[in-house]
């Protein structure tokens, strides 16, 4: 019961913060929404929270997270604004000029509502929006949300492409990606010994690091290429709702593999150093063989087609060129 009260307290507090920032603009928001719908044709789109009438050709789109922004960029639908990750790194550095001009709305958990209203969008979309937040954003513009399932990122790409009339382009992107996967798979299969790969994430704080399971975004890619997870990880009883498993210093053997990718969040240097300097870390075979590679959480933890291709770049670099 105490946990329930705590959860309700945080939900109410967040709602009050968001409402306070935009309550004075309520009349303006409603007028903008009506004007946007009247000015453009729209079609009904069903999504997890309701049915929304979305403009046939949305011109001013706000992305509520960087993965949503990434999907739009891949489909040549550049969003006018987007939020930034709460904890993980940003994919913006990886995307370069593609993201020039996209306005920052602040962190995902506290977007700048007033700026969103001023931008006068005609479509807002993002992954895994709560019902309360969805109702708020729907006052600004037609809003669509999809559940974020890490290993089902292709389905999400196809769905948002369908909503925005870009299905043909999405299919081409997936086909090009699959060609790259097949090329890497052929190289992996031709190697004399089978390679196991482990993916670990280190946070910028006191949170215990973790390894990513086959149900996570990065490991679903690695599995698709035909690379196995370490034996000890496969022995664990993990279900599809567990994209990660925490790893204390005492359980470092769970990270051991032929290759270990250490995914660092901003400010994670101290946490990684603590593990790196331990004797248990130095005893790992992957460390002794100098096959530990640090990568950026901006595209290695969450993402879609652009992040997936960036991960493939790293796999070619470290598994093929360094073999």
C-alpha positions in Angstrom: 0.0 0.0 0.0 2.9 2.4 0.8 4.4 1.7 -2.6 1.1 2.5 -4.2 0.9 5.9 -2.4 4.4 6.7 -3.4 3.7 5.9 -7.0 0.5 8.1 -7.0 2.5 10.9 -5.4 5.0 11.0 -8.2 2.4 10.7 -10.9 0.4 13.6 -9.4 3.5 15.7 -8.8 4.6 15.2 -12.4 1.1 16.0 -13.7 1.1 19.2 -11.6 4.4 20.3 -13.0 3.4 19.8 -16.6 -0.1 21.3 -16.1 1.4 24.4 -14.4 3.6 25.1 -17.4 0.8 25.0 -19.9 -2.5 25.7 -18.0 -2.4 29.4 -18.9 -2.1 28.4 -22.5 -5.1 26.0 -22.4 -7.4 28.2 -24.6 -4.6 28.8 -27.1 -3.8 25.1 -27.2 -7.4 24.1 -27.9 -7.7 26.8 -30.7 -4.4 25.6 -32.3 -5.6 22.0 -32.3 -8.9 22.8 -33.9 -7.2 25.0 -36.5 -4.7 22.3 -37.3 -7.4 19.7 -37.9 -9.5 22.1 -39.9 -6.6 23.1 -42.1 -5.6 19.5 -43.1 -7.1 16.2 -44.0 -6.6 13.5 -41.5 -7.3 9.8 -41.0 -8.1 7.8 -37.9 -5.1 5.9 -36.5 -5.6 3.4 -33.7 -2.8 3.1 -31.1 -2.5 1.8 -27.5 -4.3 4.7 -25.9 -7.1 5.6 -28.3 -7.9 6.5 -31.9 -6.4 9.7 -33.2 -7.1 11.7 -36.4 -3.6 12.3 -37.8 -2.9 14.6 -40.7 -2.3 12.8 -44.0 0.9 14.7 -44.6 2.1 16.1 -41.3 4.4 19.0 -41.8 5.3 20.1 -38.3 6.1 17.1 -36.1 7.3 17.0 -32.5 9.1 13.8 -31.4 8.8 13.0 -27.7 12.0 11.0 -27.5 15.1 10.5 -29.6 14.1 7.1 -30.9 11.0 8.7 -32.3 13.1 11.5 -33.8 15.4 8.9 -35.3 12.5 7.0 -37.0 11.2 10.3 -38.5 14.7 11.2 -39.8 15.1 7.8 -41.5 11.8 8.4 -43.2 12.8 11.9 -44.4 10.3 13.4 -41.9 12.5 15.7 -39.9 10.8 16.7 -36.7 10.8 20.4 -35.7 11.7 19.5 -32.1 12.5 16.6 -29.9 13.4 15.8 -26.3 16.6 14.4 -25.0 17.2 11.2 -23.1 16.9 11.4 -19.3 20.0 9.3 -18.5 21.5 7.7 -21.6 23.7 9.4 -24.1 22.3 11.2 -27.2 22.4 9.9 -30.7 22.6 13.4 -32.0 26.4 13.4 -32.2 26.2 10.2 -34.3 23.7 11.7 -36.7 25.6 14.9 -37.5 24.0 17.3 -40.0 20.8 15.2 -40.2 19.7 16.8 -36.9 20.7 20.4 -37.6 17.8 22.7 -36.8 15.9 20.4 -34.6 14.9 22.3 -31.5 15.6 20.8 -28.1 12.6 20.5 -25.7 14.7 19.4 -22.7 14.6 16.0 -21.0 12.0 13.4 -21.8 10.6 13.4 -18.3 10.1 17.2 -18.3 9.6 18.6 -21.8 9.2 22.3 -22.3 5.4 22.5 -22.8 5.3 26.2 -23.5 7.8 25.8 -26.4 5.8 22.9 -27.8 2.7 25.2 -27.9 4.7 28.0 -29.6 5.9 25.6 -32.3 2.2 25.0 -33.3 2.8 21.3 -34.4 0.2 19.4 -36.3 1.4 16.0 -35.1 3.1 14.7 -31.9 4.4 11.2 -31.5 6.5 9.2 -29.2 7.0 5.8 -27.6 5.3 4.5 -24.4 3.6 7.7 -23.3 1.5 7.5 -20.1 -2.3 8.1 -20.3 -2.0 11.3 -18.2 0.8 12.8 -20.4 -1.0 11.7 -23.6 -4.1 13.6 -22.6 -2.0 16.7 -22.0 -0.2 16.5 -25.3 -3.4 15.8 -27.2 -4.5 19.3 -26.2 -1.6 20.7 -28.3 -1.9 18.5 -31.4 -3.0 15.0 -32.6 -0.8 12.6 -30.6 0.1 9.0 -31.3 2.1 6.7 -29.1 3.4 3.1 -29.6 4.6 0.7 -27.1 8.4 0.4 -27.1 9.4 -3.2 -27.5 13.2 -3.3 -27.8 13.5 -6.4 -30.0 10.6 -5.4 -32.2 12.0 -2.1 -33.5 11.3 -3.1 -37.2 7.6 -3.4 -36.4 7.7 0.1 -34.9 9.4 1.5 -38.0 6.8 -0.1 -40.3 4.0 1.1 -38.1 5.0 4.8 -38.0 5.8 4.5 -41.7 2.3 3.3 -42.3 0.9 6.2 -40.3 2.9 8.8 -42.1 2.5 7.3 -45.6 6.1 6.2 -45.9 5.7 2.4 -46.0 7.6 2.0 -49.2 10.6 3.9 -47.9 10.6 1.9 -44.6 10.6 -1.4 -46.6 13.6 -0.3 -48.5 15.4 0.7 -45.3 14.7 -2.7 -43.8 15.8 -4.5 -46.9 19.1 -2.5 -47.0 19.6 -3.3 -43.3 19.0 -7.0 -43.9 21.6 -7.1 -46.7 24.2 -5.7 -44.2 23.1 -8.3 -41.6 23.5 -11.1 -44.2 27.0 -9.8 -45.2 28.2 -9.8 -41.6 26.6 -13.2 -40.9 28.5 -14.7 -43.8 31.8 -13.4 -42.4 30.9 -14.6 -38.9 30.0 -18.1 -40.2 33.3 -18.3 -42.1 35.3 -17.7 -39.0 37.1 -20.8 -37.6 35.8 -20.3 -34.1 32.4 -19.1 -32.9 32.5 -15.8 -31.2 30.4 -14.9 -28.1 29.6 -11.2 -27.4 28.4 -9.6 -24.2 26.9 -6.1 -23.9 27.2 -4.3 -20.6 25.9 -0.8 -19.6 27.4 1.5 -17.0 25.4 4.4 -15.6 26.5 7.8 -14.6 25.8 7.3 -10.9 25.6 4.7 -8.2 23.3 2.4 -10.1 24.7 -1.1 -10.5 25.8 -1.9 -14.1 24.1 -4.6 -16.1 24.3 -6.8 -19.1 21.8 -6.8 -21.9 19.8 -9.9 -22.7 18.7 -11.3 -26.1 15.4 -9.4 -25.6 17.2 -6.0 -25.6 17.8 -3.7 -28.6 21.5 -4.3 -29.0 21.5 -8.1 -28.3 18.6 -8.7 -30.6 20.8 -7.3 -33.4 23.8 -9.3 -32.3 21.7 -12.5 -32.2 20.3 -11.7 -35.7 23.8 -11.6 -37.1 24.3 -15.1 -35.8 26.5 -14.3 -32.8 25.9 -16.1 -29.5 25.6 -14.7 -26.0 28.0 -16.1 -23.4 27.1 -19.6 -22.0 26.5 -18.3 -18.4 24.1 -15.7 -19.6 22.1 -18.3 -21.7 21.9 -20.5 -18.6 19.8 -17.8 -16.7 16.1 -18.1 -16.6 15.3 -14.9 -18.5 11.9 -14.0 -20.2 10.9 -11.6 -22.9 10.2 -8.9 -20.3 13.8 -8.8 -19.1 16.0 -6.8 -21.5 18.7 -6.4 -18.8 20.2 -8.1 -15.7 22.1 -6.2 -13.0 25.7 -7.3 -12.4 27.4 -6.7 -9.1 31.1 -6.9 -8.6 30.6 -10.4 -7.2 28.9 -11.6 -10.4 31.3 -10.2 -13.0 31.8 -13.6 -14.5 28.4 -13.0 -16.2 30.1 -10.5 -18.4 32.9 -12.7 -19.7 32.8 -13.5 -23.4 35.1 -13.4 -26.4 34.2 -9.8 -26.9 32.7 -7.4 -24.4 31.1 -4.1 -25.4 31.0 -1.6 -22.5 28.2 0.9 -23.1 28.9 4.1 -21.2 26.3 6.7 -20.2 27.3 10.3 -19.7 29.3 10.5 -16.5 29.8 6.8 -16.2 33.6 7.0 -16.1 33.9 6.6 -12.3 31.5 3.7 -12.1 33.4 1.9 -14.9 36.7 2.7 -13.3 35.6 1.1 -10.0 34.9 -2.2 -11.9 37.9 -1.9 -14.2 40.3 -1.5 -11.3 39.0 -4.6 -9.4 41.0 -7.9 -9.5 37.8 -9.7 -10.5 37.6 -7.6 -13.6 41.2 -8.2 -14.4 40.6 -12.0 -14.1 38.0 -12.0 -16.9 39.2 -13.8 -20.0 37.9 -11.0 -22.3 40.0 -8.5 -20.3 43.1 -10.7 -20.5 42.6 -11.0 -24.3 42.2 -7.2 -24.7 38.8 -7.6 -26.4 36.9 -5.0 -24.3 35.5 -2.1 -26.3 33.8 1.0 -25.0 30.9 2.4 -27.0 28.3 5.2 -26.6 24.9 4.6 -25.0 23.4 7.2 -27.4 22.8 4.4 -30.0 23.8 1.1 -28.3 21.0 0.9 -25.7 17.8 2.2 -27.4 17.1 3.0 -31.0 15.7 2.1 -34.4 17.0 1.8 -37.9 19.7 4.4 -37.7 21.0 3.2 -34.4 20.9 -0.4 -35.7 23.1 0.5 -38.6 25.5 2.3 -36.3 25.8 -0.8 -34.2 26.4 -2.9 -37.3 29.2 -0.4 -38.1 30.8 -1.2 -34.8 30.3 -5.0 -35.2 32.1 -4.8 -38.6 34.8 -2.7 -37.0 35.5 -4.8 -33.9 34.5 -8.3 -35.1 35.8 -8.3 -38.6 38.5 -5.6 -39.0 40.1 -6.4 -35.6 39.9 -10.2 -35.9 
